Amino acid sequence: MKKVGFVLGAVVMNLAIFATTALAQSTIPNPGGGNNVKGEVVTPPGGTAFTGSDVMMIAAVALVLLAIGISFFVIGRRRAASTA
């Protein structure tokens, strides 16, 4: 059960770090009526909006925290094995 929790936690962290850049608010015009601008029909843009945010720093911090957590986990298991 712990492994499932770790995997779910990793998936949530992955979504929080990498997918949040795609959550930009779009300025797609209202299709019900205001899509004519100066005689030209405005079409919604395709694809995912690029927000220009850089996730490299967040990813680096997440990797460092993951490495610290794994090292604490390994140290805790060794300490528990030596006392038993």
C-alpha positions in Angstrom: 0.0 0.0 0.0 2.9 2.3 0.7 4.2 1.8 -2.9 0.8 2.9 -4.3 0.9 6.0 -2.1 4.4 6.8 -3.3 3.4 6.4 -6.9 0.3 8.6 -6.4 2.4 11.2 -4.7 4.9 11.2 -7.5 2.1 11.6 -10.1 0.6 14.5 -8.2 4.0 16.2 -7.9 4.6 15.7 -11.6 1.2 17.3 -12.4 1.8 20.1 -10.0 5.3 20.9 -11.5 4.9 20.3 -15.2 1.2 20.7 -16.0 0.6 24.0 -14.3 2.4 25.9 -17.1 -0.5 24.8 -19.4 -3.2 26.4 -17.2 -3.0 29.8 -18.7 -6.2 31.7 -19.2 -7.2 31.9 -22.8 -8.7 34.9 -24.5 -10.8 32.9 -26.9 -13.7 35.2 -28.1 -17.3 34.3 -27.4 -18.6 32.1 -30.2 -22.2 33.2 -29.6 -21.7 36.6 -31.0 -18.7 38.8 -30.7 -16.3 37.0 -33.0 -16.2 39.7 -35.7 -13.4 42.3 -35.3 -13.2 45.1 -37.9 -14.8 42.9 -40.5 -12.5 39.9 -39.9 -13.6 36.7 -38.3 -11.4 35.8 -35.3 -10.7 32.1 -34.9 -9.6 30.6 -31.6 -5.9 29.6 -31.4 -5.1 25.9 -31.5 -2.9 24.0 -29.1 -1.8 24.6 -25.6 -1.2 28.2 -24.4 2.4 29.0 -23.7 2.7 31.1 -20.5 6.4 31.6 -20.8 7.1 30.3 -17.3 10.3 28.4 -16.6 9.9 25.2 -14.5 13.5 24.2 -14.4 14.0 25.8 -10.9 10.9 24.1 -9.5 12.0 20.8 -11.0 15.5 21.2 -9.5 14.1 21.9 -6.1 11.7 18.9 -6.4 14.7 16.6 -7.3 16.7 17.9 -4.4 13.8 17.3 -2.0 13.3 13.8 -3.5 17.0 13.0 -3.0 16.8 14.2 0.6 13.7 12.1 1.3 15.3 9.0 -0.2 18.5 9.4 1.8 16.4 9.8 5.0 14.5 6.7 4.1 17.7 4.7 3.5 19.3 6.0 6.7 16.1 5.1 8.7 16.0 1.5 7.4 19.7 1.0 8.2 19.3 2.4 11.7 16.2 0.1 12.2 18.1 -3.0 10.9 21.1 -2.3 13.1 19.0 -2.0 16.3 17.0 -5.2 15.6 
